[in-house]
Each structure stands twice: as C-alpha cells, then as structure tokens.
Amino acid sequence: MPDLACDIVIVGGGNAALCSALAARESGLDVIVLERAPLDERGGNSRFTAGAMRVVYRGIDDLVALMPDLSPDERRNTDFGVYTTEQYFDDMARVTQDRADPDLTELLVTRSFDTLAWMRSKGVRFAPMHGRQAFKVDGRFKFWGGLTVEAWGGGPGLIEALYGAAAKNGVRVVYGARTVHLRRDDDGIAGVEVRIAGRTTTVAAKSVVLACGGFEANTEWRTRYLGPGWELAKVRGSRFNTGDGLRMALDIGAMPWGNWSGCHAVGWDMNAPPFGDLAVGDNFQKHSYPFGIMVNAAGQRFVDEGADFRNYTYAKYGRVILNQPGQFAWQVFDGKVLKLLRDEYRIRQVTKKTAATIEELATKLDGVDAASFVRTVGDYNAAVMTDVPFNPTVKDGRGTKGLAVPKSNWANVLDTPPFEAFGVGCGITFTFGGVRIDNDTRVIDLDGAPIPGLFAAGEMVGGLFYFNYPGGTGLTSGAVFGRIAGTTAAAYAKAAGR
C-alpha cells in the first residue's frame, strides 16, 4: 500500500476518536481515522455500551434541547429532576476519593452539556434512559442517580450516527489499520507507521490524536499493572484495545499518569465469552444487585449491595467479585423484586437458577457451600429493618442491623418465591491509567513539556478516574476531550504549516 498523507491523523475508531475527527474537520483540514478493527467490528468499546452519557442539566428545557423528540406525554409523566454542576463535581470527587484531576474534571463537567448539544448538531440523537434509570412512582417515572440521557440506539446507535457524520463531513476512515509507531523528529510529531493488510506503511501528518483505548484486552498488561488474577477477567468490549496507543506514547517519552492499577470492572455473566459479543452488547452485565444479595463460594455475603445507587458502585464491584474464591458470585433475588430487575436479566444467554425455596436454591448454586448459604439468608432476613419503607428511587435507609457485612439501603427479606439467582464473574470495561495531558489535551512528556503535535482523548487520558467512576461518564469524557483534541490538533496543524 502506498504511503498516505493528511493534516491530522486520528488513531482509534470509537466515540472519542470520531468526536476528534468531526471537530478537526471543522477547520477544513484533511483528516484520516485509522481504525484497527475491520468494518464489521468498528467502534471500539463505545459500540458495546448502553450509550449512557452523564450530563449537566438544569431542568426539562435543557433536556428538550438535547432530546426534542420528547413527547408531551413523556414530559408530563416523568420527573426528570435536575443534575447540577455541583452534583457532578461532588459525584466525581466522592467516587474517585478526591483524586480526580481538578482541571480535567472541570472541563468534563462544565462542557458536558455543550458537547452533547454539539453532537446533536452533527446528527447524534439522544433519548431518556427510561428502561434502566427510572422507576414508576405514583404513576410517574422518576429518574435517579443523576443519569438521564442515552444515545439513540445505545452504543451501536451512537457509533452509526458518528460514522454517518464522519462520512458526511469528509473524514477518511481506514479499517484494519493497526498503528504501530509514532513518527517524531526534532520539530515534533510527523505522522505514524501503520500495518494495513499485512503491509507496513506511513501516514505523514502535522498532528496526531491518540484515541484508541486502554489496555483492557491485553492479558499480559492486565496482569502486570492491575495485578495477579486479572488475566482471568472477561473483557466486556473490543478485543482490539490492547494498549497500542499507550505503548507508542510511552515509547517517545510521554508521562504515564493516573491510576494504572485501577480499572472499570463490573459483575458480568460468568459464562460470557472472553471478549464482547456485538449481538449481546452490554447485556451480560448484571446491575440490579442493590435489590438482592450477593454470595460467594463460601455461601457468604461479601459486599454492601446497597451502599449507593448502582451508578456509583457497579464499576468497582467487578474487582471485588474477582477477589472472591473461584472469581465468581451469585446474585439472589426473591419474587417481590423480580419486576424491578433490568432487561439484561431476561436475555437468552444468562446463567440463572430458579427455585421455590431457599433450601432448594442452595442445592442449585454451582460451587457454593449450600448449608452456609442457607444460614446467610436466615441471618440476613432476621437483620432487615422492615419498619423502614422500601423506595428504589432514593437511598431509602432500609438496611440491616447487626451483620458483619451490612446492607445500607433497599434491603428486603428474601421470603417470596420464586427465588432466582444469577451467576456473575468479573468483566473489565476499561483501564484508568493513561498519559498525562494538559487542558488542551496535549500529551505531556517526562520533563513536563507538551510533545509537539501529539494529543490524546478517551481511555488514553490518565488522571481522571481513580478506583471507580460515576456511571455514564466514560462516553461523556470521550466526547468532551475528543472534541477538544480535534480542535487543538487542527489549530496546531494550521500553525505548523509543514
């Protein structure tokens, strides 16, 4: 294949990469996107998501600006509430234990609404997350946990919309293109080397945006950086996110930054395939655990299932499950709450056991100490604060008393058949460690100076998430910093003039 040339190269093919490409094209410069995946697997991790995007909004008028398709009935019958900048800042600080970079967090929060509005202008449509983020209370849907907006059609719909916008705006996309090296001379980045159809070629460029994900699909790197046992985790998303962008950046002196031993990992069906399945998408996840209990192989509870809304705990509980004996757990529910379980519990590809009694269920939970499980349920039932009303839309304080592992909210006695249990393991979504960037998304080197012509966005960014993250922030972060990266990469390319 002959060498290529353009003004700006975008390495990656997901939400962050496409937002970078669309922003860069606004300058009128020539943009090439190098997507490692083939056409039928394009879209990175973004394609495997539910499409949730955490965004600041002051009320219904802001939401209508993002979602003009909202019907009068939806507006009347839904309590959307508000999600303020202060709430977003508080959520980021709380779940990351006050470690999130303050400058990057401010950009993420304050530009979230404008970025989604910009995406809307490019043809991305949004919808309210009724199916996963709202419950009906007194005849009206009520949203909870600060997460209201999703891309129309979820992750697949988001990717289709972004690629449609890229085509409409003249962005060139090359598939099956694995970028292997950054070309750098004394003046800065001069392009990339890439493998396409088994041949190595170069793409000359004035600036490069790295937006090609973390290292979650790299077994060796997971074990090296996250620790022993992580080679056993399932990968929720793309098999192509093996850390290529990080390796290339570090090879030329980029500063590693952030929580390199941390990641987003969730409860994931124990029999899911090793990598994400596009036909199933994110439905191997099992996120209704706040309404039941989780037990390990010893038949014991090991985590506070009701510590907070699932939006603020699910991304860290995968690690907790991985640390259990055998790296698995069972989520257990009774008949009272089955109607509250998310749609993902009803897919055909699910590891599920059903029984008429707890004693019968105990015999069906593969790998679990049955007698201990029955005792655990008995102790739990006796500890539930039944005098406190149950309310799934707020942290209701309906907890337990006297247990070594408490449940803080949404505790219900397990006493109503049928009893259902779902087997889960650990599914890793993305890694938190990345490269250091400044507020213009310029990649910073080991001496603290920007590497001329190199920018980063999406999972490549270090310093934003530590230990955990608020649900729906990943796509928003990718879009916000992707847009900034595309704009600043274009400005740099124009100024460079080489």
Residue pairs with C-beta under 8 A, 6 or more apart in sequence:
1 196
1 197
1 199
1 201
2 201
3 201
3 202
3 203
3 204
4 32
4 174
4 201
4 202
4 203
4 204
5 191
5 203
5 204
5 205
6 29
6 30
6 31
6 32
6 172
6 203
6 204
6 205
7 24
7 29
7 30
7 31
7 205
7 206
7 207
7 490
7 493
8 24
8 29
8 30
8 31
8 32
8 205
8 206
8 207
8 208
8 209
8 486
8 489
8 490
8 493
9 31
9 32
9 34
9 191
9 192
9 203
9 205
9 207
9 208
9 209
10 17
10 18
10 20
10 21
10 24
10 31
10 32
10 33
10 34
10 208
10 209
10 211
10 486
11 17
11 34
11 179
11 192
11 208
11 209
11 210
11 211
11 212
11 244
11 245
12 33
12 34
12 35
12 36
12 44
12 209
12 210
12 211
12 212
12 213
12 245
12 458
13 33
13 34
13 35
13 36
13 37
13 42
13 43
13 44
13 173
13 175
13 212
14 43
14 44
14 45
14 46
14 47
14 159
14 211
14 213
14 238
14 458
14 478
15 44
15 46
15 158
15 159
15 162
15 458
15 475
15 478
15 479
15 482
16 46
16 211
16 457
16 458
16 459
16 460
16 477
16 478
16 479
16 481
16 482
16 485
17 33
17 35
17 44
17 209
17 211
17 212
17 457
17 458
17 482
18 33
18 159
18 162
18 163
18 165
18 166
18 171
18 482
19 115
19 119
19 162
19 457
19 478
19 479
19 482
19 483
19 486
20 209
20 211
20 455
20 457
20 482
20 483
20 485
20 486
20 489
21 31
21 33
21 166
21 171
21 486
22 122
22 162
22 165
22 166
22 169
22 171
22 483
22 486
23 482
23 483
23 484
23 485
23 486
23 487
23 490
24 31
24 209
24 486
24 487
24 489
24 490
25 31
25 169
25 170
25 171
25 486
26 486
26 487
26 490
27 487
27 490
27 491
27 493
27 494
29 490
29 493
29 494
30 172
31 170
31 171
31 172
32 171
32 172
32 173
32 174
32 203
32 205
33 166
33 171
33 172
33 173
33 174
34 174
34 177
34 179
34 192
34 194
34 203
35 42
35 173
35 174
35 175
35 176
35 177
36 176
36 177
36 178
36 179
36 212
36 240
36 244
37 43
37 44
37 175
37 176
37 238
37 240
38 175
38 176
39 175
41 238
41 239
41 240
41 278
42 159
42 163
42 173
42 175
43 155
43 156
43 159
43 163
43 238
44 212
44 213
44 237
44 238
44 240
44 241
45 213
45 216
45 236
45 237
45 238
45 241
45 276
45 429
45 430
45 459
45 474
46 155
46 158
46 159
46 475
46 478
47 155
47 156
47 158
47 159
47 237
47 238
47 278
48 155
48 236
48 237
48 238
48 276
48 278
48 281
48 282
49 154
49 155
49 158
49 237
49 281
49 282
49 474
49 475
50 129
50 132
50 150
50 154
50 155
50 281
50 282
51 150
51 151
51 152
51 153
51 154
51 155
51 157
51 158
51 475
52 129
52 132
52 133
52 147
52 149
52 150
52 471
52 472
52 475
53 112
53 116
53 126
53 149
53 150
53 151
53 472
53 475
53 476
53 479
54 83
54 88
54 112
54 146
54 147
54 149
54 470
54 471
54 472
54 473
54 476
55 66
55 83
55 112
55 113
55 116
55 148
55 149
55 476
56 83
56 84
56 85
56 88
56 109
56 110
56 112
56 113
57 63
57 66
57 80
57 82
57 83
57 113
57 148
57 149
58 82
58 84
59 80
59 82
60 75
60 80
62 113
63 70
63 80
63 128
63 148
63 149
64 70
64 75
65 117
65 120
66 113
66 116
66 117
66 120
66 126
66 149
67 125
67 126
67 127
67 128
67 149
69 125
69 127
70 128
74 128
77 139
77 140
77 141
78 128
78 130
78 134
78 140
78 141
78 142
78 143
79 137
79 140
79 141
79 142
79 143
80 128
80 143
80 148
81 142
81 143
81 148
83 146
83 148
85 109
85 110
87 146
88 108
88 109
88 112
88 146
88 470
89 105
89 106
89 109
91 146
91 312
91 470
92 100
92 105
92 108
92 109
92 470
92 473
93 100
93 105
94 312
95 312
95 467
95 468
95 469
95 470
96 465
96 466
96 467
96 468
96 469
97 466
97 467
99 259
99 466
99 467
100 463
100 464
100 465
100 466
101 463
101 464
103 439
104 437
104 439
104 461
104 463
104 464
104 481
105 464
107 439
107 480
107 481
107 484
108 464
108 473
108 476
108 477
108 480
108 481
111 480
111 483
111 484
112 476
112 480
115 476
115 479
115 480
115 483
116 126
116 149
116 476
116 479
118 483
119 479
120 126
122 161
122 162
122 165
122 169
123 161
123 164
123 165
123 168
124 151
124 152
124 158
124 161
124 162
124 165
125 151
125 152
125 157
125 161
126 149
126 150
126 151
126 152
127 149
127 150
127 151
127 152
128 134
128 143
128 148
128 149
128 150
129 143
129 147
129 148
129 149
129 150
130 141
131 342
131 343
132 342
132 343
133 143
133 144
133 145
133 147
133 148
134 141
134 142
134 143
134 144
135 141
135 142
135 144
135 340
135 392
135 393
136 142
137 391
137 393
142 393
144 309
144 392
144 393
144 394
145 309
145 310
145 311
145 312
145 471
146 311
146 470
147 311
147 470
147 471
147 472
149 472
151 157
151 158
151 161
151 475
152 158
152 161
153 160
153 161
154 281
154 282
155 281
155 282
156 278
156 281
158 475
163 173
166 173
167 173
174 194
174 196
176 196
176 197
177 194
177 195
177 196
178 194
178 195
178 196
178 244
179 192
179 193
179 194
179 212
179 244
179 245
179 248
180 192
180 193
180 194
180 195
180 200
180 244
180 248
181 192
181 193
181 248
181 251
182 189
182 192
182 193
182 208
182 248
182 249
182 251
182 252
182 454
183 189
183 190
183 191
183 192
183 193
183 202
183 204
184 190
184 252
184 451
187 452
187 496
187 498
188 451
188 452
188 453
188 454
188 496
189 205
189 206
189 207
189 208
189 451
189 452
189 453
189 454
190 204
190 205
190 453
191 202
191 203
191 204
191 205
191 208
192 202
192 203
192 205
192 208
192 248
193 200
193 201
193 202
193 203
194 200
194 201
194 202
194 203
205 493
206 453
206 492
206 493
206 496
206 497
206 498
207 453
207 454
207 455
207 489
207 490
207 492
207 493
207 496
208 453
208 454
208 455
208 489
209 441
209 455
209 456
209 457
209 482
209 485
209 486
209 489
210 245
210 248
210 249
210 435
210 443
210 454
210 455
210 456
210 457
210 460
211 245
211 456
211 457
211 458
211 460
211 478
211 482
211 485
212 241
212 244
212 245
212 458
212 460
213 238
213 240
213 241
213 243
213 245
213 430
213 458
213 459
213 460
214 241
214 243
214 246
214 263
214 430
214 431
214 432
214 433
214 434
214 459
214 460
215 221
215 222
215 225
215 241
215 242
215 243
215 246
215 431
215 433
216 222
216 235
216 236
216 237
216 241
216 263
216 428
216 429
216 430
216 431
217 235
217 237
217 238
217 239
217 240
217 241
217 242
217 275
218 241
218 242
218 243
219 231
220 231
221 242
221 243
222 230
222 231
222 233
222 428
222 431
223 229
223 230
223 231
225 260
225 261
225 431
225 433
226 261
226 262
226 263
226 431
227 261
229 322
229 323
229 327
230 322
230 428
232 322
232 327
232 426
233 265
233 318
233 322
233 425
233 426
233 427
233 428
234 268
234 272
234 273
234 274
234 275
234 284
234 425
234 426
234 427
234 428
235 274
235 275
235 276
235 427
235 428
236 266
236 268
236 276
236 282
236 284
236 285
236 427
236 428
236 429
237 275
237 276
237 429
237 430
238 275
238 276
239 275
239 276
241 430
241 459
245 456
245 460
246 256
246 433
246 434
246 435
246 460
249 435
249 443
249 454
249 456
249 460
250 256
250 435
252 451
252 454
253 445
253 446
253 447
253 451
254 435
254 436
254 443
254 444
254 445
254 446
254 451
254 454
255 435
255 436
255 444
255 445
255 446
255 448
256 433
256 434
256 435
256 436
256 462
257 433
257 434
257 435
257 436
257 437
257 444
257 462
257 463
258 432
258 433
258 434
258 436
258 461
258 462
258 463
258 464
258 465
258 466
259 432
259 433
259 462
259 465
259 466
259 467
260 431
260 432
260 433
260 462
261 433
262 431
262 432
262 433
262 465
262 466
262 467
263 319
263 428
263 429
263 430
263 431
263 432
264 315
264 318
264 428
264 429
264 430
264 431
264 432
264 465
264 469
264 474
265 315
265 316
265 317
265 318
265 319
265 322
265 426
265 427
265 428
265 429
266 285
266 287
266 314
266 315
266 317
266 318
266 426
266 427
266 429
267 285
267 286
267 287
267 289
267 294
267 314
267 317
267 318
267 321
267 329
267 331
267 424
267 425
267 426
267 427
268 284
268 285
268 286
268 318
268 424
268 425
268 426
268 427
269 284
269 285
269 286
269 349
269 350
269 351
269 422
269 423
269 424
269 425
269 427
270 328
270 351
270 423
270 424
270 425
271 349
271 351
271 423
272 280
272 284
272 349
272 425
272 427
277 284
277 349
280 347
280 349
282 344
283 343
283 344
283 347
283 349
284 344
284 349
284 427
285 314
285 344
285 427
286 331
286 344
286 345
286 422
286 424
287 310
287 314
287 342
287 344
288 310
288 331
288 333
288 337
288 340
288 341
288 342
288 345
289 305
289 310
289 317
289 331
290 305
290 306
290 309
290 310
290 313
290 392
290 409
290 410
291 333
291 337
291 340
291 341
291 392
291 410
291 412
292 305
292 331
292 332
292 333
292 334
292 337
292 414
293 301
293 305
293 331
293 332
293 376
293 377
293 380
293 407
293 414
294 301
294 302
294 303
294 305
294 321
294 329
294 330
294 331
294 332
294 424
295 301
295 302
295 329
295 330
295 332
295 365
295 368
295 373
295 376
296 302
296 324
296 325
296 326
296 328
296 329
296 368
297 324
297 325
297 326
297 328
297 367
297 368
297 369
298 325
298 368
298 369
298 372
299 362
299 368
299 369
299 370
299 371
299 372
299 373
299 374
299 375
299 376
300 372
300 376
300 405
301 376
301 380
301 403
301 405
301 407
302 320
302 324
302 329
302 405
303 317
303 320
303 405
304 405
304 406
304 407
304 408
305 407
305 410
306 395
306 399
306 407
306 408
306 409
306 410
306 411
307 313
307 408
307 409
308 395
308 408
308 409
309 395
310 471
311 470
311 471
311 472
312 468
312 470
312 471
313 468
314 471
315 429
315 468
315 469
315 471
316 467
316 468
318 426
318 427
318 428
319 426
321 327
321 328
321 329
321 424
321 425
321 426
322 425
322 426
326 367
327 425
327 426
328 367
328 423
328 424
328 425
329 423
329 424
329 425
330 353
330 365
330 368
330 421
330 422
330 423
330 424
331 421
331 422
331 424
332 361
332 377
332 414
332 419
332 420
332 421
333 341
333 414
333 419
333 420
333 421
334 412
334 413
334 414
334 415
334 416
334 417
334 418
334 419
334 420
335 416
335 417
335 418
335 419
336 412
336 416
337 412
338 418
338 420
340 392
345 352
345 422
350 422
351 422
351 423
351 424
352 420
352 421
352 422
352 423
353 361
353 364
353 365
353 420
353 421
353 422
353 423
354 361
354 418
354 419
354 420
354 421
355 361
355 364
355 417
355 418
355 419
356 417
356 418
356 419
357 417
357 419
358 373
358 374
358 377
358 414
358 419
359 374
360 419
361 373
361 419
361 421
362 368
362 370
362 371
362 373
362 374
363 370
364 421
365 373
365 421
365 423
366 423
377 414
379 403
380 400
380 403
380 407
380 411
380 414
381 413
381 414
381 415
383 400
383 401
383 402
383 403
383 411
384 398
384 399
384 400
384 411
384 412
384 413
385 397
385 398
385 399
385 400
385 401
385 411
386 413
388 396
388 397
388 398
388 399
389 396
389 398
390 396
390 398
390 410
390 412
391 398
392 410
395 408
395 409
396 409
396 410
397 408
397 409
398 409
398 410
398 411
398 412
399 406
399 407
399 408
399 409
399 411
400 406
400 407
400 411
429 474
430 459
430 474
431 459
432 462
432 464
432 465
432 466
432 469
433 462
434 456
434 459
434 460
434 461
434 462
434 463
435 443
435 444
435 456
435 460
435 461
435 462
436 443
436 444
436 462
436 463
437 443
437 444
437 455
437 456
437 461
437 462
437 463
437 481
438 444
438 450
440 455
440 484
440 488
441 455
441 456
441 457
441 461
441 481
441 484
441 485
441 488
441 489
442 450
442 451
442 454
442 455
442 488
443 450
443 451
443 454
443 455
443 456
444 450
444 451
445 451
452 492
452 496
453 489
453 492
453 493
453 496
455 485
455 488
455 489
455 492
456 481
456 485
457 478
457 481
457 482
457 484
457 485
458 477
458 478
458 481
458 482
459 474
459 478
461 477
461 481
464 477
465 473
